[in-house]
Amino acid sequence: MLFSPLTLGELELPNRLVMAPLTRVRSGEEGVPNALVAEHYRQRASLGLIVSEGTYPSAGARSYAGQPGIFTPAQVAGWKTVTDAVHAEGGRMFAQIMHGGRVSHRDITGGAEIVAPSAVAVEGVVRTPAGKQPYPVPRALHTDELPMVIQEFVNASLNAIEAGFDGVELHAANGYLLHEFLAPNSNIRTDSYGGSPENRARFVIETVNAVVAAVGANRVGIRISPEHNVQGIAETDADVRATYEVLVDSIAPLNLAYLSILHHQPTGELVQDLRNRFGGTFLVNTGFGVVTTREEAVDLVAEGHADAVVVGRPAIANPDLVRRWQEGLPLNEPDSATFYSTGAEGYTDYPFFESRNS
């Protein structure tokens, strides 16, 4: 079943393998996707769906040097060359819209201030063009600013459709802005967007509704990572179920294209309960610490735990991953030393099976 078609929104996917959003920082100082980026995604067009690396919707939303944006005309035009290349190969592609929140630094945002739900810094250091520096204390967003931030997501989503993407994925995972609102240790607000699970979920719910109103529910997915305590997030067992039940129950009636969950136990009670609450197309990803194997992906779909499986590192190293897994062919191994470099090495030079054995 992993290699059978799947309806996702208004798309018909030829298989149930989804390329994870993977930060690769090849888009230069101005955040404009280039020919190298287009070639990288074109090579992987046989995957059922490609989700782009996180794209920032405003200067202050950028988390990484070299990360692509989707708010300037040049960035939109750059992405159009990418989606054209993917579509020419018969592929389908969603843009992940990602506001980095407190996971950034002014040296990355070009001086734009770092904002978050609350003035609570991430512990540790961030890699900037000037070297590693401590994460700054972000400025807490004022309540009356939140509609403007939501509008950034809306504008970015409209830009994505203009750039030829088939839809957008809202990034509410991995410690970035939307996730920061959900988590009790990064959101210590005392207004209607903080405190209770209902209040902490409010900003994400409003963002989803606004984007759906702009581009249509069939073009919108969302990625969440409950209990994924990275980049300063600390979600406890007692709180996480209440928070994510509120979130999923609130967005389920919208009939989104999909819900994508990153979790180390995709078959566990929490994840499967959220799937049942959502009631629509459901994607799972086993997480940063574990590489998804062919056997696991096959079982997750065959046993009814997910409609599709999101894969990261296998898709990095194997542009023809669908064929390799379908035919039981050997895999290229990913080179982690080149994940965040700037050139073609480790990006577009992983061989297809034929070229490796010619």
RODO-2510 file (C-alpha; in nm, 4 decimals, decimal comma):
residues 358
     n   res          X          Y          Z
     1     m     0,0000     0,0000     0,0000
     2     l     0,2943     0,2356     0,0502
     3     f     0,3285     0,2535    -0,3278
     4     s    -0,0434     0,2935    -0,4013
     5     p    -0,2156     0,6229    -0,4903
     6     l    -0,3556     0,8584    -0,2269
     7     t    -0,5945     1,1509    -0,2550
     8     l    -0,4623     1,4539    -0,0636
     9     g    -0,6795     1,7625    -0,0930
    10     e    -0,7439     1,7870    -0,4654
    11     l    -0,4183     1,6110    -0,5522
    12     e    -0,3807     1,2493    -0,6507
    13     l    -0,0466     1,1262    -0,5179
    14     p     0,1056     0,8286    -0,7055
    15     n     0,2511     0,6877    -0,3830
    16     r     0,2420     0,7497    -0,0084
    17     l     0,5983     0,8653     0,0465
    18     v     0,6301     1,2322     0,1393
    19     m     0,9563     1,4233     0,1404
    20     a     0,9977     1,5959     0,4762
    21     p     1,0654     1,9689     0,5005
    22     l     1,4438     1,9722     0,5308
    23     t     1,6507     2,2828     0,6047
    24     r     1,9338     2,2894     0,3496
    25     v     2,0413     2,6610     0,3449
    26     r     2,1309     2,6855    -0,0256
    27     s     1,9348     3,0043    -0,1018
    28     g     2,1959     3,2704    -0,0310
    29     e     2,1916     3,5938     0,1621
    30     e     1,8693     3,7191     0,0028
    31     g     1,6791     3,3935     0,0551
    32     v     1,6136     3,3445    -0,3168
    33     p     1,5933     2,9825    -0,4399
    34     n     1,8286     2,9328    -0,7334
    35     a     1,8951     2,6790    -1,0080
    36     l     2,0728     2,4475    -0,7637
    37     v     1,7652     2,4426    -0,5391
    38     a     1,5410     2,3761    -0,8385
    39     e     1,7570     2,0831    -0,9435
    40     h     1,7546     1,9347    -0,5934
    41     y     1,3766     1,9271    -0,5758
    42     r     1,3358     1,8247    -0,9415
    43     q     1,5445     1,5153    -0,8796
    44     r     1,3024     1,4035    -0,6051
    45     a     0,9789     1,4580    -0,7981
    46     s     0,8906     1,0878    -0,7973
    47     l     0,8027     1,1095    -0,4285
    48     g     0,4281     1,1277    -0,3768
    49     l     0,4562     1,4769    -0,2324
    50     i     0,7464     1,7130    -0,1679
    51     v     0,7207     1,9562     0,1226
    52     s     0,9709     2,2377     0,0850
    53     e     1,2183     2,3387     0,3496
    54     g     1,0813     2,5970     0,5899
    55     t     1,0300     2,9306     0,4130
    56     y     1,0145     3,2495     0,6165
    57     p     0,7252     3,4941     0,5649
    58     s     0,9059     3,8115     0,6764
    59     a     1,2601     3,9267     0,7525
    60     g     1,2158     3,8826     1,1263
    61     a     1,0865     3,5285     1,0786
    62     r     1,4131     3,3910     0,9380
    63     s     1,5942     3,1309     1,1501
    64     y     1,8965     3,0379     0,9384
    65     a     2,1415     3,2061     0,7058
    66     g     2,0847     3,0682     0,3565
    67     q     1,7233     2,9777     0,4332
    68     p     1,4756     3,0680     0,1563
    69     g     1,1990     3,3212     0,2048
    70     i     0,8664     3,3700     0,0348
    71     f     0,7769     3,7358     0,0798
    72     t     0,9817     3,9311    -0,1757
    73     p     0,9138     3,9304    -0,5510
    74     a     1,2576     3,7776    -0,6130
    75     q     1,1894     3,4952    -0,3688
    76     v     0,8520     3,4213    -0,5261
    77     a     1,0101     3,4192    -0,8717
    78     g     1,2853     3,1899    -0,7469
    79     w     1,0325     2,9436    -0,6099
    80     k     0,8447     2,9533    -0,9422
    81     t     1,1503     2,8053    -1,1130
    82     v     1,1504     2,5295    -0,8496
    83     t     0,7828     2,4393    -0,8812
    84     d     0,8043     2,4520    -1,2612
    85     a     1,0933     2,2044    -1,2487
    86     v     0,9065     1,9712    -1,0128
    87     h     0,5844     1,9869    -1,2119
    88     a     0,7707     1,9226    -1,5389
    89     e     0,8756     1,5888    -1,3866
    90     g     0,5176     1,5115    -1,2816
    91     g     0,5713     1,5979    -0,9152
    92     r     0,3607     1,7741    -0,6536
    93     m     0,4910     2,0252    -0,3982
    94     f     0,3709     2,2129    -0,0908
    95     a     0,5560     2,5091     0,0598
    96     q     0,6212     2,4942     0,4316
    97     i     0,5535     2,8349     0,5869
    98     m     0,7757     2,8772     0,8917
    99     h     0,8118     3,1687     1,1310
   100     g     1,1226     3,1039     1,3397
   101     g     1,0101     3,3049     1,6411
   102     r     1,2762     3,3069     1,9107
   103     v     1,4954     3,0549     1,7246
   104     s     1,7032     3,3203     1,5519
   105     h     1,9321     3,6202     1,5971
   106     r     1,9467     3,9739     1,4554
   107     d     2,2609     3,8769     1,2629
   108     i     2,0414     3,6282     1,0743
   109     t     1,7356     3,8505     1,0276
   110     g     1,9334     4,1456     0,8959
   111     g     1,8695     4,3435     1,2106
   112     a     1,4967     4,2736     1,2372
   113     e     1,3989     4,2156     1,5989
   114     i     1,3385     3,8673     1,7347
   115     v     0,9839     3,8140     1,8576
   116     a     0,8058     3,5318     2,0371
   117     p     0,4984     3,4684     2,2529
   118     s     0,6974     3,5633     2,5637
   119     a     1,0338     3,7151     2,6526
   120     v     1,1905     3,3750     2,7206
   121     a     1,5140     3,2871     2,5415
   122     v     1,6209     2,9499     2,4094
   123     e     1,9122     2,8172     2,6127
   124     g     2,2321     2,7652     2,4175
   125     v     2,3894     2,9222     2,1126
   126     v     2,2803     2,9920     1,7572
   127     r     2,5019     2,9735     1,4505
   128     t     2,5118     3,3142     1,2811
   129     p     2,7194     3,4492     0,9913
   130     a     2,9468     3,6001     1,2583
   131     g     2,9861     3,2693     1,4421
   132     k     2,8082     3,1067     1,7343
   133     q     2,6305     3,3472     1,9692
   134     p     2,3874     3,3061     2,2598
   135     y     2,0221     3,3082     2,1652
   136     p     1,8822     3,6545     2,2427
   137     v     1,5883     3,7219     2,4708
   138     p     1,3008     3,7808     2,2270
   139     r     1,0497     4,0593     2,2565
   140     a     0,7058     3,9355     2,3576
   141     l     0,4502     4,0107     2,0882
   142     h     0,1750     4,2500     2,1959
   143     t    -0,1789     4,1211     2,1650
   144     d    -0,2644     4,3795     1,9002
   145     e     0,0337     4,2686     1,6906
   146     l    -0,0868     3,9105     1,6524
   147     p    -0,3242     3,9788     1,3608
   148     m    -0,0307     4,1280     1,1709
   149     v     0,1768     3,8140     1,2275
   150     i    -0,1139     3,5995     1,1111
   151     q    -0,1334     3,8177     0,8003
   152     e     0,2317     3,7357     0,7316
   153     f     0,1338     3,3666     0,7139
   154     v    -0,1581     3,4545     0,4869
   155     n     0,0540     3,6658     0,2530
   156     a     0,3226     3,3964     0,2374
   157     s     0,0594     3,1347     0,1554
   158     l    -0,0833     3,3493    -0,1235
   159     n     0,2710     3,4007    -0,2529
   160     a     0,3246     3,0255    -0,2484
   161     i     0,0212     2,9682    -0,4672
   162     e     0,1411     3,2461    -0,6993
   163     a     0,4794     3,0688    -0,7129
   164     g     0,3112     2,7526    -0,8366
   165     f     0,3015     2,5437    -0,5210
   166     d     0,0131     2,2985    -0,4954
   167     g    -0,0472     2,4030    -0,1348
   168     v     0,1125     2,5089     0,1917
   169     e     0,2096     2,3394     0,5155
   170     l     0,1957     2,5518     0,8316
   171     h     0,4932     2,4723     1,0547
   172     a     0,3653     2,4344     1,4110
   173     a     0,6446     2,2009     1,5206
   174     n     1,0075     2,1805     1,6334
   175     g     1,0186     2,4876     1,8574
   176     y     0,9400     2,7641     1,6078
   177     l     0,6820     3,0403     1,6568
   178     l     0,3570     2,8447     1,6291
   179     h     0,4970     2,5691     1,8507
   180     e     0,6181     2,8323     2,0966
   181     f     0,2591     2,9465     2,1462
   182     l     0,1508     2,5887     2,2190
   183     a     0,4194     2,5079     2,4764
   184     p     0,3723     2,6196     2,8400
   185     n     0,7392     2,7022     2,9021
   186     s     0,7791     2,9282     2,5966
   187     n     0,4340     3,0842     2,6315
   188     i     0,3875     3,2460     2,9728
   189     r     0,1438     3,5085     2,8506
   190     t    -0,1389     3,6307     3,0729
   191     d    -0,3735     3,7478     2,7969
   192     s    -0,6199     3,5371     2,5970
   193     y    -0,3300     3,3684     2,4133
   194     g    -0,1613     3,2200     2,7192
   195     g    -0,2267     3,0129     3,0290
   196     s    -0,4823     2,7408     2,9559
   197     p    -0,4450     2,4859     2,6733
   198     e    -0,7355     2,6588     2,4972
   199     n    -0,5618     2,9945     2,5118
   200     r    -0,2222     2,8633     2,4045
   201     a    -0,3772     2,6895     2,1043
   202     r    -0,5713     3,0011     2,0031
   203     f    -0,3015     3,1678     1,7914
   204     v    -0,2350     2,8521     1,5897
   205     i    -0,6056     2,7945     1,5354
   206     e    -0,6567     3,1530     1,4190
   207     t    -0,3598     3,1239     1,1834
   208     v    -0,4934     2,8046     1,0275
   209     n    -0,8379     2,9571     0,9805
   210     a    -0,6953     3,2700     0,8187
   211     v    -0,4816     3,0751     0,5732
   212     v    -0,7719     2,8452     0,4865
   213     a    -0,9889     3,1486     0,4165
   214     a    -0,7188     3,2823     0,1829
   215     v    -0,6180     2,9752    -0,0212
   216     g    -0,8742     2,7017     0,0539
   217     a    -0,8651     2,4111     0,2984
   218     n    -0,7742     2,1633     0,0248
   219     r    -0,4440     2,3494    -0,0160
   220     v    -0,3507     2,3639     0,3542
   221     g    -0,1748     2,1104     0,5748
   222     i    -0,0264     2,1512     0,9209
   223     r     0,2746     1,9906     1,0878
   224     i     0,2869     1,9410     1,4648
   225     s     0,5318     1,7676     1,6986
   226     p     0,3749     1,7052     2,0400
   227     e     0,6275     1,6030     2,3067
   228     h     0,9161     1,6852     2,0731
   229     n     1,1175     1,8859     2,3232
   230     v     1,3758     2,0519     2,1023
   231     q     1,5022     2,4100     2,0787
   232     g     1,3940     2,4928     2,4317
   233     i     1,0435     2,3437     2,4180
   234     a     0,9264     2,1518     2,7267
   235     e     0,5846     1,9898     2,6901
   236     t     0,4782     1,7670     2,9790
   237     d     0,2621     1,4571     2,9639
   238     a    -0,0059     1,6188     3,1751
   239     d    -0,0410     1,9197     2,9474
   240     v     0,0371     1,7941     2,6002
   241     r    -0,2762     1,5860     2,5485
   242     a    -0,5093     1,8677     2,6526
   243     t    -0,3329     2,1227     2,4319
   244     y    -0,3222     1,9132     2,1169
   245     e    -0,6750     1,7810     2,1612
   246     v    -0,7970     2,1417     2,1637
   247     l    -0,5914     2,2228     1,8565
   248     v    -0,6919     1,9187     1,6507
   249     d    -1,0587     1,9312     1,7548
   250     s    -1,0709     2,2977     1,6490
   251     i    -0,9163     2,2507     1,3042
   252     a    -1,0768     1,9159     1,2158
   253     p    -1,4027     2,0732     1,0865
   254     l    -1,2020     2,2733     0,8318
   255     n    -1,1239     1,9563     0,6307
   256     l    -0,7591     2,0416     0,5725
   257     a    -0,5538     1,8612     0,3102
   258     y    -0,3673     1,6781     0,5868
   259     l    -0,2320     1,6664     0,9400
   260     s     0,1364     1,5704     0,9684
   261     i     0,2710     1,4574     1,3058
   262     l     0,6364     1,4229     1,3984
   263     h     0,6582     1,1839     1,6944
   264     h     0,8855     0,9035     1,8109
   265     q     0,5875     0,6718     1,8702
   266     p     0,3633     0,7080     1,5649
   267     t     0,1605     0,4013     1,6589
   268     g     0,1148     0,5133     2,0208
   269     e    -0,2063     0,6197     2,1917
   270     l    -0,1465     0,9967     2,1705
   271     v    -0,0695     1,0076     1,7992
   272     q    -0,3453     0,7676     1,7016
   273     d    -0,5994     0,9503     1,9177
   274     l    -0,5108     1,2762     1,7428
   275     r    -0,5471     1,0987     1,4100
   276     n    -0,8973     0,9828     1,4997
   277     r    -0,9913     1,3318     1,6144
   278     f    -0,8651     1,4859     1,2917
   279     g    -1,0505     1,2397     1,0722
   280     g    -0,8711     1,3342     0,7504
   281     t    -0,5543     1,2461     0,5600
   282     f    -0,2885     1,1683     0,8178
   283     l     0,0918     1,1744     0,7739
   284     v     0,3482     1,0499     1,0250
   285     n     0,7206     1,1088     1,0677
   286     t     0,9180     0,9176     1,3303
   287     g     1,1436     1,2055     1,4257
   288     f     1,4923     1,3491     1,4122
   289     g     1,6620     1,0802     1,6189
   290     v     1,5492     0,7785     1,4169
   291     v     1,5892     0,7193     1,0446
   292     t     1,2700     0,5776     0,8949
   293     t     1,3338     0,2411     0,7302
   294     r     1,1528     0,0877     0,4368
   295     e     1,0073    -0,1805     0,6594
   296     e     0,8717     0,0721     0,9082
   297     a     0,7183     0,2853     0,6335
   298     v     0,5523    -0,0165     0,4732
   299     d     0,4116    -0,1335     0,8069
   300     l     0,2795     0,2080     0,9120
   301     v     0,0607     0,2259     0,6018
   302     a    -0,0241    -0,1438     0,5735
   303     e    -0,1353    -0,1637     0,9362
   304     g    -0,3513     0,1462     0,9075
   305     h    -0,1529     0,3764     1,1357
   306     a    -0,1059     0,6440     0,8673
   307     d    -0,2154     0,7321     0,5178
   308     a     0,1372     0,8349     0,4177
   309     v     0,4862     0,8422     0,5670
   310     v     0,7133     1,1470     0,5789
   311     v     1,0827     1,0696     0,5274
   312     g     1,3883     1,2917     0,5635
   313     r     1,7401     1,1553     0,5415
   314     p     1,6569     0,8690     0,3025
   315     a     1,5144     1,1312     0,0633
   316     i     1,8241     1,3480     0,1008
   317     a     2,0575     1,0714    -0,0118
   318     n     1,8314     0,8944    -0,2624
   319     p     1,6558     1,1123    -0,5187
   320     d     1,5023     0,7910    -0,6554
   321     l     1,3944     0,6644    -0,3137
   322     v     1,0544     0,5465    -0,4360
   323     r     1,2097     0,3142    -0,6922
   324     r     1,4784     0,1917    -0,4531
   325     w     1,2278     0,1030    -0,1819
   326     q     0,9750    -0,0401    -0,4251
   327     e     1,2328    -0,2672    -0,5892
   328     g     1,4392    -0,3425    -0,2782
   329     l     1,7508    -0,1751    -0,4175
   330     p     2,0465    -0,0660    -0,2009
   331     l     2,0524     0,2905    -0,0716
   332     n     2,3023     0,5743    -0,0773
   333     e     2,4043     0,6843     0,2706
   334     p     2,3481     1,0513     0,3618
   335     d     2,6522     1,2646     0,4412
   336     s     2,5616     1,4741     0,7454
   337     a     2,8712     1,6922     0,6964
   338     t     2,7088     1,8439     0,3863
   339     f     2,3528     1,8888     0,5162
   340     y     2,4080     2,2601     0,5843
   341     s     2,6822     2,3545     0,3405
   342     t     2,6381     2,5804     0,0391
   343     g     2,7127     2,3910    -0,2811
   344     a     2,6098     2,0922    -0,4896
   345     e     2,8057     1,8421    -0,2809
   346     g     2,5678     1,6382    -0,0714
   347     y     2,2748     1,8159    -0,2332
   348     t     2,2370     1,7401    -0,6037
   349     d     2,5220     1,4899    -0,6528
   350     y     2,3668     1,1829    -0,4862
   351     p     2,3451     0,9329    -0,7735
   352     f     2,0349     0,7638    -0,9048
   353     f     2,0641     0,3869    -0,9019
   354     e     2,1388     0,3577    -1,2747
   355     s     2,4104     0,6227    -1,2747
   356     r     2,5780     0,4647    -0,9739
   357     n     2,5952     0,1280    -1,1506
   358     s     2,6542     0,2337    -1,5084
***
